């Protein structure tokens, strides 16, 4: 299962419109139709941004918008359990990995479905990343994000080396957001 990164601003916007919801009409962690949202919150309750996941024709469309973070690259991943209990967010479990792969795009045995390239944060503390998770789905099937345990999105303190199993040596967990399953 690979990922193909493209600019999805218009695609995600169209998916949100097709699902009949607006940013103002949904609360973090809520799932509506083919769209799920998660607010990124630190252990100190600081707000660090939002992740929107929409069902696309070939997989999940992921849009990450972050603010208030330290400049530089940060590892970001979808984690297998929909819990974000501080202070370390270990409650989110490991990376979402339904195919049993190893971590990272540079690992010949990788990558996890929940692996991404690094989120680059600018000097202003903001950054964005958009991706498609090919073959993944919000619900239903072997690669369903929102299974009975839900899922979480985690931003790490440091960069992901894109190869070291199981987590890319990306350091502690800075922020976490929960996607709540509709079951």
C-alpha positions as a Markdown table, in Angstrom:
| # | Residue | x | y | z |
|---|---|---|---|---|
| 1 | Unk | 0.0 | 0.0 | 0.0 |
| 2 | Unk | 1.6 | 3.2 | -1.0 |
| 3 | Unk | 0.9 | 6.9 | -0.8 |
| 4 | Unk | 0.8 | 9.4 | -3.6 |
| 5 | Unk | 1.1 | 13.0 | -2.5 |
| 6 | Unk | -0.8 | 15.6 | -4.5 |
| 7 | Unk | -2.2 | 19.0 | -3.9 |
| 8 | Unk | -5.7 | 18.2 | -2.7 |
| 9 | Unk | -7.0 | 21.6 | -1.6 |
| 10 | Unk | -9.7 | 21.6 | -4.2 |
| 11 | Unk | -10.4 | 17.9 | -3.9 |
| 12 | Unk | -10.8 | 18.0 | -0.2 |
| 13 | Unk | -13.0 | 21.2 | -0.4 |
| 14 | Unk | -15.2 | 19.5 | -3.1 |
| 15 | Unk | -15.4 | 16.3 | -0.9 |
| 16 | Unk | -16.5 | 18.4 | 2.1 |
| 17 | Unk | -19.1 | 20.2 | 0.0 |
| 18 | Unk | -20.4 | 16.9 | -1.5 |
| 19 | Unk | -20.7 | 15.5 | 2.0 |
| 20 | Unk | -22.9 | 18.4 | 2.9 |
| 21 | Unk | -20.9 | 19.8 | 5.8 |
| 22 | Unk | -18.9 | 22.9 | 6.4 |
| 23 | Unk | -16.0 | 23.5 | 8.7 |
| 24 | Unk | -18.2 | 25.5 | 11.0 |
| 25 | Unk | -20.9 | 22.8 | 11.0 |
| 26 | Unk | -18.7 | 20.0 | 12.5 |
| 27 | Unk | -17.0 | 19.6 | 15.8 |
| 28 | Unk | -13.5 | 18.1 | 16.2 |
| 29 | Unk | -13.6 | 14.3 | 16.3 |
| 30 | Unk | -17.0 | 14.2 | 14.6 |
| 31 | Unk | -17.6 | 12.1 | 11.5 |
| 32 | Unk | -20.2 | 13.3 | 8.9 |
| 33 | Unk | -20.8 | 11.3 | 5.8 |
| 34 | Unk | -17.5 | 10.8 | 4.0 |
| 35 | Unk | -15.5 | 13.2 | 6.1 |
| 36 | Unk | -13.8 | 13.0 | 9.5 |
| 37 | Unk | -12.1 | 15.7 | 11.5 |
| 38 | Unk | -9.6 | 15.7 | 14.4 |
| 39 | Unk | -8.4 | 18.8 | 16.4 |
| 40 | Unk | -4.7 | 18.6 | 17.2 |
| 41 | Unk | -4.3 | 19.3 | 20.9 |
| 42 | Unk | -1.1 | 19.3 | 23.1 |
| 43 | Unk | -0.8 | 17.8 | 26.6 |
| 44 | Unk | -1.1 | 21.4 | 27.9 |
| 45 | Unk | -4.4 | 21.7 | 25.9 |
| 46 | Unk | -2.8 | 24.1 | 23.4 |
| 47 | Unk | -4.5 | 24.1 | 20.0 |
| 48 | Unk | -2.1 | 23.0 | 17.2 |
| 49 | Unk | -4.4 | 22.7 | 14.2 |
| 50 | Unk | -6.7 | 20.3 | 12.5 |
| 51 | Unk | -6.7 | 17.2 | 10.3 |
| 52 | Unk | -9.5 | 16.5 | 7.8 |
| 53 | Unk | -9.8 | 13.1 | 6.2 |
| 54 | Unk | -12.3 | 12.6 | 3.3 |
| 55 | Unk | -13.2 | 9.5 | 1.4 |
| 56 | Unk | -11.9 | 9.8 | -2.2 |
| 57 | Unk | -12.4 | 7.7 | -5.2 |
| 58 | Unk | -9.0 | 5.8 | -4.7 |
| 59 | Unk | -8.4 | 6.2 | -1.0 |
| 60 | Unk | -8.4 | 8.7 | 1.8 |
| 61 | Unk | -7.7 | 12.4 | 1.2 |
| 62 | Unk | -5.8 | 13.9 | 4.1 |
| 63 | Unk | -5.4 | 17.6 | 4.8 |
| 64 | Unk | -3.3 | 18.7 | 7.8 |
| 65 | Unk | -3.1 | 22.3 | 8.9 |
| 66 | Unk | -0.9 | 23.1 | 11.9 |
| 67 | Unk | -0.1 | 26.2 | 13.8 |
| 68 | Unk | 1.8 | 27.2 | 17.0 |
| 69 | Unk | 4.5 | 24.6 | 16.5 |
| 70 | Unk | 8.3 | 24.9 | 16.6 |
| 71 | Unk | 9.8 | 25.5 | 13.2 |
| 72 | Unk | 11.3 | 22.6 | 11.3 |
| 73 | Unk | 10.2 | 19.1 | 10.2 |
| 74 | Unk | 7.9 | 17.0 | 12.4 |
| 75 | Unk | 7.0 | 13.4 | 12.0 |
| 76 | Unk | 3.2 | 12.9 | 11.6 |
| 77 | Unk | 1.3 | 9.6 | 11.6 |
| 78 | Unk | -2.1 | 8.1 | 11.9 |
| 79 | Unk | -2.1 | 5.9 | 15.0 |
| 80 | Unk | -4.2 | 2.8 | 15.5 |
| 81 | Unk | -6.3 | 3.7 | 18.6 |
| 82 | Unk | -8.7 | 6.6 | 19.0 |
| 83 | Unk | -7.4 | 7.9 | 22.3 |
| 84 | Unk | -5.3 | 10.9 | 23.1 |
| 85 | Unk | -4.5 | 10.8 | 26.8 |
| 86 | Unk | -1.7 | 13.1 | 28.0 |
| 87 | Unk | 0.9 | 13.8 | 28.8 |
| 88 | Unk | 2.6 | 11.5 | 26.3 |
| 89 | Unk | -0.3 | 10.3 | 24.1 |
| 90 | Unk | 0.9 | 6.7 | 24.2 |
| 91 | Unk | -2.7 | 5.8 | 24.5 |
| 92 | Unk | -2.9 | 6.2 | 20.7 |
| 93 | Unk | -0.9 | 3.1 | 20.2 |
| 94 | Unk | 1.4 | 2.4 | 17.3 |
| 95 | Unk | 1.1 | 3.6 | 13.7 |
| 96 | Unk | -2.0 | 2.5 | 11.7 |
| 97 | Unk | -0.6 | -0.6 | 9.9 |
| 98 | Unk | -3.4 | -3.0 | 8.8 |
| 99 | Unk | -1.0 | -4.7 | 6.2 |
| 100 | Unk | 1.7 | -5.5 | 8.8 |
| 101 | Unk | 4.5 | -3.6 | 7.0 |
| 102 | Unk | 7.5 | -1.9 | 8.6 |
| 103 | Unk | 7.9 | 1.8 | 9.0 |
| 104 | Unk | 8.9 | 4.4 | 6.4 |
| 105 | Unk | 9.0 | 5.0 | 2.7 |
| 106 | Unk | 12.8 | 4.4 | 2.7 |
| 107 | Unk | 12.4 | 1.0 | 4.4 |
| 108 | Unk | 12.2 | -1.8 | 1.8 |
| 109 | Unk | 9.7 | -3.6 | 4.1 |
| 110 | Unk | 7.5 | -0.4 | 4.5 |
| 111 | Unk | 5.5 | 1.6 | 4.8 |
| 112 | Unk | 2.6 | 1.7 | 7.2 |
| 113 | Unk | -0.7 | 2.9 | 5.8 |
| 114 | Unk | -0.5 | 5.6 | 8.5 |
| 115 | Unk | 3.0 | 6.9 | 7.5 |
| 116 | Unk | 3.5 | 10.3 | 6.0 |
| 117 | Unk | 6.4 | 12.5 | 4.9 |
| 118 | Unk | 7.4 | 15.1 | 7.4 |
| 119 | Unk | 5.2 | 18.1 | 8.1 |
| 120 | Unk | 7.4 | 21.2 | 7.6 |
| 121 | Unk | 6.6 | 24.0 | 10.0 |
| 122 | Unk | 7.8 | 27.5 | 8.9 |
| 123 | Unk | 9.3 | 30.3 | 11.1 |
| 124 | Unk | 5.8 | 31.5 | 11.7 |
| 125 | Unk | 4.9 | 28.2 | 13.4 |
| 126 | Unk | 2.5 | 27.1 | 10.7 |
| 127 | Unk | 2.5 | 24.3 | 8.2 |
| 128 | Unk | 0.3 | 22.2 | 6.0 |
| 129 | Unk | 0.5 | 18.8 | 4.3 |
| 130 | Unk | -1.9 | 17.1 | 2.0 |
| 131 | Unk | -1.8 | 13.4 | 0.9 |
| 132 | Unk | -3.8 | 10.5 | -0.5 |
| 133 | Unk | -3.7 | 7.2 | 1.3 |
| 134 | Unk | -4.3 | 4.9 | -1.6 |
| 135 | Unk | -6.6 | 1.9 | -1.0 |
| 136 | Unk | -7.6 | 3.1 | 2.5 |
| 137 | Unk | -11.2 | 3.8 | 3.5 |
| 138 | Unk | -13.0 | 5.7 | 6.3 |
| 139 | Unk | -15.0 | 2.6 | 7.1 |
| 140 | Unk | -15.6 | -0.9 | 5.8 |
| 141 | Unk | -13.0 | -3.4 | 4.6 |
| 142 | Unk | -9.5 | -4.4 | 5.7 |
| 143 | Unk | -8.0 | -0.9 | 5.4 |
| 144 | Unk | -10.7 | 1.0 | 7.3 |
| 145 | Unk | -9.5 | 3.9 | 9.4 |
| 146 | Unk | -12.6 | 4.1 | 11.6 |
| 147 | Unk | -12.8 | 0.6 | 13.0 |
| 148 | Unk | -14.3 | -0.2 | 16.4 |
| 149 | Unk | -11.2 | 1.4 | 18.1 |
| 150 | Unk | -11.2 | 4.5 | 16.1 |
| 151 | Unk | -7.9 | 6.2 | 15.2 |
| 152 | Unk | -5.8 | 9.1 | 16.2 |
| 153 | Unk | -3.5 | 11.6 | 14.4 |
| 154 | Unk | -0.2 | 12.3 | 16.1 |
| 155 | Unk | 2.4 | 15.1 | 15.5 |
| 156 | Unk | 5.9 | 14.2 | 16.9 |
| 157 | Unk | 8.5 | 16.6 | 18.3 |
| 158 | Unk | 11.2 | 15.8 | 15.7 |
| 159 | Unk | 11.6 | 14.7 | 12.1 |
| 160 | Unk | 10.8 | 11.2 | 10.9 |
| 161 | Unk | 13.8 | 9.5 | 9.3 |
| 162 | Unk | 11.4 | 7.6 | 7.0 |
| 163 | Unk | 13.0 | 4.2 | 7.6 |
| 164 | Unk | 13.5 | 3.2 | 11.2 |
| 165 | Unk | 10.9 | 0.7 | 12.4 |
| 166 | Unk | 8.6 | 1.1 | 14.2 |
| 167 | Unk | 8.3 | 4.9 | 14.4 |
| 168 | Unk | 11.0 | 6.7 | 12.4 |
| 169 | Unk | 12.9 | 8.0 | 15.4 |
| 170 | Unk | 10.6 | 11.0 | 15.4 |
| 171 | Unk | 10.7 | 11.7 | 19.1 |
| 172 | Unk | 8.0 | 12.4 | 21.6 |
| 173 | Unk | 4.4 | 13.0 | 20.8 |
| 174 | Unk | 3.7 | 16.8 | 20.7 |
| 175 | Unk | 0.0 | 16.8 | 19.7 |
| 176 | Unk | -2.8 | 14.4 | 19.2 |
| 177 | Unk | -6.3 | 14.4 | 17.7 |
| 178 | Unk | -9.0 | 11.7 | 17.7 |
| 179 | Unk | -11.2 | 10.5 | 14.8 |
| 180 | Unk | -14.3 | 8.9 | 16.3 |
| 181 | Unk | -15.9 | 6.0 | 14.4 |
| 182 | Unk | -19.5 | 6.1 | 13.6 |
| 183 | Unk | -20.2 | 2.6 | 15.1 |
